[in-house]
Amino acid sequence: MSVADATEIPPVEPHRTVVDGRVREVSVPPLVSRVPIGSLADLPYDNAREDPGAVVFGRKRPDGTWTDVTASAFAAEVHTVAKGLIAEGLRPGDRLALMARTTYEWTLLDFAAWAAGLIIVPVHPTSSAFQTRWILQDSGATACVVEDMAQARIVSTERRGLPGLAHLWVLGSGAVDQLRRAGAHVPDEAVTARRGLLAPETLTTLVYTSGTTGRPKGCALTHANFFAEVDNAVELLHPVFRSVSKEPASTLLFLPLSHVFGRMVAIGCVRARVRLGHAPSIEGGDLLSDLAGFRPTFLLAIPYVLEKVFHTARATAERMGRGASFDRAARVAERYGHVPAPSLGLRAARSLYDPLVYRRIRAALGGRVRYVICGGSPLGTRLSEFYAGAGVEVFEGYGLTETTAASTITPPQRPRTGTVGWPLPGTAVRIADDGEVWLKGGHVFAGYWDAQRDVAVPYTSEGWFPTGDLGVLDEDGYLRITGRKKDVLITSAGKNVAPGPLEDWLRAHPLVSQCVVIGDNRPYITALIALDHEGLVHWRRMRKKDHIALWELTRDEELLAALQRAVDEANRLVSRPESIRAFRVLTTEFTEAAGHLTPSLKPKRAAVLRDFAREIDSMYAMYAMHAEE
């Protein structure tokens, strides 16, 4: 049975292994058979042959409207660009680097490069010159496509250290048209021959990790990895990827295609013939405008986006004098999303608030969104239940670049808030003796790229990949991530503290942009808090404190009291020795440009500890004074 033919959700039940009364391993059998031949390069051609008129993309025009792209039209574009890459001298197995925001051209080049037998190397569009050079050098990229001249200058300045880089094309200067013209005289059979060289085990991409603890490492993913991931995900998440109503399934992708999370969903949409749109900017009203114009039925998001939508709605209600009403509606939604069978009274309360609050939340997401696939970091129980109660089902998942994105995900109709769901079909999860999460399945990568040998070196033990994350499995096999193994803090009293849950809780507060919990080899736990710009603007306006300078505001008693309440709530998650005893409010936000955040908005702990050492030391100065007395 093909992915496109299934019409029912197959039953999925996990197999659990219990040791000493605790679930230590859980697995779910695959829902689809392993793809025996072919590659991702075949997908546009298969779609064009089987359903040429199917709408597979929405493409934004300069005037802001959207036009449809059919399966046959996309396949034709892929084919002509692939011929251009061949005409330019790129050979099977060559690496083509791609540095651009989330655009239609990104996905077009992805499939065209595969059709030409190439391996794509994504480079995040905001990467520094050093990061860009390292990725191009380590991957041995022969060619590079960038979005604009600013990125072209970054690559050009590093060209001396990249003797193997023979080509540099700029999308903004007509790179796609240049390739089309270059390949005009290449016979069609040349592309067919290149596609015929590819097999499921062939490398398809080298995706470099964020480098939170050092230089980025190239994760070598195969065509088989993506097939195992997307085919099982599409089959499992039937209501998301299939049309189950008069509205055809569609999504607007705004997360970076340089990350495996967004890339996996883009490939899944092409595989399932789901209409896919691209949104290159999430700044200001850009994303809201694109959502309103495209009107997707589901979204791929990180918690940051869902938090922003909620906090913006709450701030709007407060400005209108309806803050208390919004809070009541939020509590109703949370209760509704928490219980499996809402009472008659709870259903009535939800119906009352739907046109007043929940419909506005859905409107901010485009008006038709009913499902969100959320990953990257924990969303949090409160927001997950709120969105469920507001009519948007959130499928929360967990995975890594090394596992082609999701390894676990919320099973349809069986959510459990506070967890990241069950293993994706075809996946097994094991909890090692030290609490580390190990993963196994067809989606686990081929290995890390070895530039010296020009091969991927396997990094698994009997097929198991140690993730570096800590977690627990509950009695039904749901996984809960408790922290990062390398991030575990050990206080001077010998107490082990996982900072993740505290940081995630505080980050969900409207006044908090980022939080880093500290305490390694220290007498107690503290935190650095970076304020959220939009949340702070609203807070100041509502309290008529616009005139107060930011450095003064970080000492404002009312602001500190609000943050202390948030810290007190977070501390309820942990024991007294694990709780935050002091915090400092910073006058600057953590940013990627300053080196404090990865492109996926995760704090670089070492950089934060280095650059804010004075603020950290001040939180422990009082303790040192008492110790000396």
N, C-alpha and C positions, 0 to 999 in steps of 0.2 A: 504493500500500500504506500503510495507516495505521500509526501507532506501535504500536497495540495488537495488530495482526495479525501482525507479524513474528515469526518463530520461529527464525531463524538469524542469526548474526553475519556481516554482509556483509564482503567483503574490503576492507581499507583499506591503501593503499600511498601513501606520500608522493612528491611530485614535487620533486626537488632541483635547485637552480641553483648551479653551482660557478663561482667566480671566483678566478683565481690559485691554483688548487689547494685552495681552501677553500669549504665550503658556506656560501653567503651568504643563500640564501632557500629555504624549503621550504613546500609547500602540500599539503593533503589535500582532495580533492573532497567535497562534501556527500553525506551518505547519504540525505537526504530532500529532497523538493521544497519550495520556498518556499511558505509559506501565503499564498494569494492574497486571501482575504477573512476577515472576522471578527476576533475578539480573544480575549484570555485570559478575558474575561467569559463567553464561550460554554462554557468547559470544564465547569463544574458541570452545566449544562443538557444538554450532549452526553452526559456520563456517565450522567445520570439517564435519558435517553432510550434509550441503547444498552445499559446494564447497571444497572438501578435497584437491584438487590440487592447490587452489588459493595461490599465494605467498603473505604472510602477513608480513614477516620480511626479512630484509637483515642483515646478521650477519658477522661482520668483523673477518677474519682469522688472525692469528699471522703474516702472510706474507703481510698483508695490503690489500688483495683482499677480495671481499664480496661474501658470499654464501647465497642462498635463503633458507628460512624456510617456508614450506607450512602450511596451516591451520591444516591439520591432524597431522603433526609433532609437531606443537606448542601445540595443545590440548593434545597430548600424554605426552609431557613434563610437562604441567600444572598438569595433572592427577597424574603422579608419584610423583611430588614434594608435591602435596596436601596430598597424602597418607603418605608421610614422616612426614609432620607436624602433622597429626593425630596420627601417631605412636609415636611421641615424647610427646604426652600427652596434646597437645593444644586443648582446648575445644571451642565450638561455642561462639562467642562474645569476646574471648580473644583478647588482643591487641598485635600485632606483630610490633615492631619498625624496620624501614629499613633505614640504614645510608650508602649511597653509591652515587657515581656519576651516570651519565646517561648511563646506560648499558642495554644490553639485559636481563641480570639476574634480574635487577630491575623490569622490566615489567613482566617477568616470575613469580617472587615471588609475585607480586601484584595479578595476576590472580589465582595463586596457593593458596594463603592465602584466597582469597574470596571463592574458591572452597571448602576450609576446614572450611568455616564459620567464618573466623577471620576478625578483623578490623585492617587495616594497619595504622601505625603512622609514617609518613616520618620525618626523621631528616636530616637537611642539612649536607652534608659531611664535611663542614668546621666549624661546630658548636663547640663552646668552651665546656670545661668540665662542666661548670655551666649550659649552655644552654641545653646540652645533658641530664644531670641529671634532670633538671627541666621538660623536655618533657617526659622522661621515667617515672618519678615519678608522674607527674600530670595525665598522660594518664593511669597509672596503667599497663604498658607494662609487659607481662609475658615472652616475648622472644624478642631478638634483633638480627638482621643480620647486620653486618658491612662489608665494602669492604676490609679493610686491617688491618694489625696488629697495625698500629698507632691508628686507630679508636678503635680497640679492647682494647688497653691500656687505652684510655680515658674512655671507659665504665667500664673497670675493676677497675680503681681507684675510681670510684663512686659507686661500687657494694655494699659497706657497707650501703649506704643510699637508696638502692633499694632492699629491702627484697623480693619483689614480682617477681623480674627478675630471672626466673629459667633457661633460656637458652641464650647462646651467640654463634652465628655462624659467621664464617669469610669466605666471598666469595673467597678471595685469597687463602684460605687453603682448598678449595674443599667443601664448605658448601652445594652446590646444589647436588653434588654426594653423600654426607653423607645422605642427606634427601632422595634421591632416594633409597639408600640401606636400610635405616631405614624403608621405607614404602613398601618394596618388598612383605611382607606377609600380608599387609592390604588388605582386599577384596575391589574390585571396588565399591561395593554397599555402602561402608562407605562414600565415597565421594559423591555419588548420594544422600545419605540421608542428608548429610551436606548442599548440594546445595538446597535441597528441603525445608530446614528451612528458607531460605532467601526470603524476599519479597522486593518490591520496596522501602518501608519505612524503611527497615533495615539500620542501620548505616554501611557505607562501609569504612570510613576513618576519622581520626582526623588530620587535617592539622593545624599546629600551625603558627600563624601570626609572622611577622618579629620582633615584639617587639620594634618598634621605640620609643614608649612612655612608656615602662614598660615591665613587664614579658609577654612572648608570651601567647596568648590565643588559646585554641584548638577549631577549627571550626569543628563541627560535620556535615559531609556531608553524605547523603543517596544515595543508588543506584538510587532512583527516581530523585535526584538532577542531577546526571550525565546523566541519560537518557534524561531529559528535556533539558540539555545543549547541549550534543553532537548530539542528533537526529535533533534538530532544526538547529544547526550550519551546520551539514552535508547537510541537505536539502536545506538550504539557499545558502551555498557556493558551489553550484553544480560544477563549473569548477575546484575548488580546490581539492575536495575529490573524484571526479569521472574522469574516463578516457574519455576525449572528443577528443582525437586524438590517433595516433598510440602509443603514449608514456603512459604507465600505470601510474596512479597517485602514487607518492611516496614522502616521506619526510625524512630528516635526522634531528633527534631531538638532539639538543645540550644544550638546557636550562635544568635546574635542574628538575628532576622528583619529588623532594621534594617540589616543588611549584605546585600549582593547575593548573597554566597555561599550563605547559608542560604535566602534568598528563592528563588533559582534552583532549589534542590533541592526546596523545598516545592511550587513550581509544577510541577516535573518529576514529582513524585509524583502530583499531581492529574491531570496529563496522562496518565500511564501507569497510573493507578488502583492505585497502591501505597499500602498502609496506612501512614498517617503519624501519629505521635504527637508531642506537644510536651512539652519539659522546661524549665521556666522557670529552674531553678537548677542550677549545677554545683558548688555549695559543699558541702563535707563529704561526708556520705553521701547527699545528696539525689539526685545523678545516678546513683550506684550502685544506689540503691533503685529509681529509675525504670527503669533498664536491666534490672534483674532482673524487674520486673513486666511490662514491655512486651515484652522479648525480641526485639529487632530482628534482621533478617538482614544489614543493612548500616548503616553510620554515615557521617555527614559530620563531619569533625573537623579541628582545627588541630593542629600538632605538639605543642603544650603538653599537650593531653589524652593523647596517646599516650605522651609522655614521662612524665607523671604516673603512668599505669597501670604502666609498666615500672618506674619507681623505687619505687613503692609495693610492688610484688611483690618487688623485690630487697630492700627494707628488711624486709619481713615474713619472707623467707627468712633474712636475717641474724639477726633476733631469735630465730628458731627454731634457730639454730646451723647453718643450711644454706646460708650465703652462698656458700661455695666450690662447692657442688653447683649452685646457681642459675647461677653464672658459667660453669660447664662447659656447662650446658644452653643458656645464651645463646650461647656460642661455637658449639655444634652447630647451633643455629637459624640463626645468621648464615651459617655455611658452607652449610647446606642451602638457604637463601634466595638464596645467591649463585650457585651452580652450576646450569646448565640441566638437567643429568642427574646427580643424586646417586648416588654409589656405593652398593653393597649395604651396606657398613659404616656409611656415613653415614645411610642409611635406617634401619638397625637402631638406631643411637644416638638418632635422632630418635624412634623408636617407644618407646624406653626412657624418654625424658624427657617424652613427651606427657602421660601421666596425672599426672606429678609436678609439672610446671611449666607447659607450654603450655595444658593444659586449664584451669588456674587463671586464666591470662591471658584466655582466651576467656570464662570465667565472669564475670570482672570487667566484660566488655563486654556481658553479658546471656546468654551461653551459646550463642547461635546465630549470632553475627556471623561472616561469612566474608569480607566486603569492607568496606574503609574508603576513602572518597574524602577525600583530605587536601590542604589548601591553606592559603594565608595566608603561609607561609614554608617554607623547605626542611626536610624531616623529618630528613635525614641518612642516609647510606648504612647505617650500622650498625643503626639502629632499623628502617629499611625492610626490610633483610634479616632481622632478627630476627622481625618480625611475619610475614613471608612464611614463614619456617621454622616459626613457631608455628601456622600454619594460617589466617592472616588476610592476604588479599591486599590490598595498599595501592595504590590508584590515585592517584598524586601528580600534582597539577596546578598550573597557574600562570595567573593572570589578574588583572584589576583591575575596579573598579567600572565603569570606562568600557567594559569589554568584556563586561558582563553576567556576570561571574565568569570561568569557565575559558576560556582560549584554547588551552592545550595540556594534554594528559593522557596518562598511561601507557596505551599501547594494550594491550588484553586479550591475554594469552598471550605478550606480547613486552616485558616490563619491562626497564628498564635503570636500575639504582640510580645515584644521583648526578645524575640528570636529572629534568626535569619532563615528559618524554614528547614525543610528536609533537603537531603542531597538531590541535585538535579538527576533525573533518570540517567542511568549509566555511570553514576558516581558513587564512591564510597568515602566515608569520613571516619577517621580513627582519632581517638584522643590518646596521645602518648602518655607514658608514666609521669612526665613532668608537666602535663596539661597542654602540650602543644598540639595544634590541629594538623593532622596529616590527611592528604587527599589522594585519590586514585581514580583513574577513568581515562576514557579515550580523548578527553579534552586537555589532559596534562601535557605540557609542552615537550618538545624533543630535547631540550637542554639549553644551556647558556652558550652564546656564541663565543668561539675561540678564534680570535683574529689571526693568531699565529698559524693555526692549522687550517683556517678557513672552513671550519665545520662546527656543528653544534655538539657540545659535550653533555651527555645525559647527566641529570642531577636528581636522581631518584634512587630509592632503596627498595628493590623488588616491586617497582611500580609506584611506590608511595612517595609523595612529595611533602617534605616538612615545610609548613608555611611560615613559621616564625610567629604565628598568632596563637594566643591562648584561648581555650574555649571549653565548654561543657555540653554534653548531650543530656536532654531530659529523658524521662521514662518512655516517651513516645518517639524519640529519635530526632527531636528538633534541636538545632544547634544554636547556642548563644555564645557570642564572642565576648571574652572578658578582658582582653588587653593584648598588647604586643610583647612578645617574649623579651626583646631587646630593651623595651621601655619600662620593664618592671623596676620599680624603685625599691631599694632596700635602705630603710632608715638606719641611723646609727644604733638604734635599739634592736635591729635585726628584723623589723617588720617588713614583709613584702607587700607592696602596694601597686596595683595596676591603675595607672592614671587615666586610661581610656574612658571608663564610665563617668568619672567626674568631669572630664573635659567635654564629653558629648552632652552631658546634661546642661552644663553652663553655656555651651555654645548655642543651645536652643533658646536662650533668653534673648529678648529683642534688643537689649543694650550691649550684648556681647558678640563681638566678631570672632575672636579666637581666644583660646585659653590654653595655657601650658602649666601643668601641675609639676611641682618640683619637690624633691625630698630625698634624693639618692645620697646616702651617707650624711644625712642631716638629722637633727633631733626630732623634727616634725614635718608635716606636709604643708606646703604653701602653693600659691598660684599666681601667675602673671595673667592679667586680664586686659585684652585689647578691645576697645569700645567699637561698636558698630556705628559707622557714620550716619546712616539714615535713621537708625533707632535713636541715636543721640540728638539729632536735629529735631525729631518729633518730641522727645522728652523735654528738651530745652524750650521749645515753642509752647508746649502745654503748661509749663511752669514759669513762663515769662523769664527765662534765664538766658536769653539769646546774647545779652551783653557781657556775660561772664566769659573770660578767656578760658581756653581749654585746659591750660595748666592749673588754673584755679579750680576749674570744675572737677578735676580728678580728686580734689580734696573736699568737695561739696558734701556736707553731711547727709543731705537727702539722697544724693546719688549713691553715696557709699552705703547708706541704709538699704536702698533697693538692691544693690549688688550683694550685700550681706545676707539679705533674705534668700537670694538665689543660691548663694553658697550654702546656707543652712539647709535648703531643700536638697541640694546635691549631697550634702553630708549624711542625709538620711539613708543613702544607698549603701553606706559603708559603716564599719565599726569606728569607735572613737580614735584608735591609733592611726586609722587610715584617713581620717577626716582632714579637711583643709582648715588650718588654724590661723592663717593670715593670708592676705592677698594684697597685691599692688596693682593699681590701675595705671596703664601706660598712656602716654600722650600721643603715641603713634600706633597705627594699625600694622599688623604683620602683613607684608606684601611679598609677592613673588620677586618683584624687582629688587627688593632689599635683601633677598636671599633667605627670608624667613619662612616661605611657603613653597611647596612643590607646585607644579602646574595643576595638580588635582586638589590644591588648597589644603594640603596637610602640612602642619607645622614641622619644620626641620629643627628638632629638639636641640641638637648640638649648637646650631647657629644662634638660636634664641638664648640659650644659656650663656653663650660667649658674649653676645652683644648687650645683654641686659644683666650682666653680672653685678653691677652696682645696685640695681633695684632688688635683686635676689638677696644679696648680702645684707641689705637694710632690713629685710624681714627676719633675719636671724640674729641681728645685732643685739636686740633686747635679751634674747636667750643667753648670748655670750656674756653680756654684762652681769646677769644674775649668776651665771656659773662661776664668774671670777670673785663674786662677793663672799 
